[in-house]
């Protein structure tokens, strides 16, 4: 199951953040990058968002029930978030914002590259 127009709503929100660009993802879907190199997550259609986090953050999100381990790489820091209900769109945006905020702290110079 998916949420109609979830990709468009999520993309519009994420692309409003400074320094973020959208590109085709190598496994399909749309990838969101901060600067030239740092991926903050990607979306597959209207049904699935995958987001990278440090492993400790991933563990916290999974233990809180806010996300699932990545569907293909469960031992990585990546999470998978399935879009099954309309409220999941807002939750996905919140998770992507967390990834964005963490990425900004780690590579602040990349923001200036995309201005």
N, C-alpha and C positions, 0 to 999 in steps of 0.2 A: 504494500500500500504506500502511496505517496501523497504529498500535499500539493494541490494545484497551484502553480506559479511560485512555489517555494524558491526555486533557483533564481528567479527574477527578483524577488523580494530580498533574498539574502545578498545577491550580487549588488543590488543598489545600495544596501546598507554598508557593505564592506568597501565598496569602491568610493564611498564618501569619506573614508578615513585617509588622512594625509599619507602620501607615499605609496598607496596600494594600487596595484595594477592587476588586471585579469589576463590570463593567457590560457591557451589550450593545455590541458593536463595530459601527460604522456600515456595514461591509461584511460583516457576519455574524461569528459567533464570539463570544468573550468577551475583553474588553479589561481589562487590569490597570492601575490607576492608583495613583500615590503621591500622596496628598493629592487635592485637587479637580481638578487640571488636568494633571498630568504622567503621560503614558502610559509605562509601562515595557515594554510589549509586549502582544501579543494572540495568541490561539490560535484556529485554525479546526479544529473537530472534533478528531479523534484523529490528524491528519496533518501539520499545519503550524503553526509558531510564527513570527511576525514580531516583530522587536525593533529599536527605534531605538538608535543609538549615534552618538557623534561620528565623523566620517568617518575619522579616523586610527585609531580603535579598530576600526571596521568593516574597514578595510584589513588590519589585523593579524589579525583573526579569519579573514578570507577567505584570506589568505596562509598561515596555519597550517592551513587545511583544517577549521576548526572551524565554519564557516558558509558560506553562499552569499550573493552579492549579492541584494538583494530582487528577487523574481520580477517585479514590475511597475515598481519604481523603482530600477533598478540603479545609478544615479549618486547616490542619496541615501545617508545614513548608515545606512539600514535594512538589516537582514539577514533572510534567510529560512532557517529550519531545518526540514528535513523529518523527520518521525517515522516511520522505516521499520523500526526494530528496537527491541526493549525497552530497550536501553542508551541509546538516543537520548532517552528521557524524562529520565534523569538529566542528560544533557548539556544539554538544553533548560532545565532548572531552573537549572543553573550559568550559562548565558547570561543568563537572566532575572535572576538574582541579581547578575550583573555590571552589568546595566542599572539595577537597583534601587540598588546601591551608588553608581554614578555619579550617579544622580538625587538621592540623599540629599545628596551633596556640593554639588550645584548649587542645590538648593532645600530646605534643611533646615527652613525655616519651614513648609512644606506638611505635614510630618509631624504637626505640632502641630494643624493644622486638623481632622484626622480622628480625633482622640482623643475 
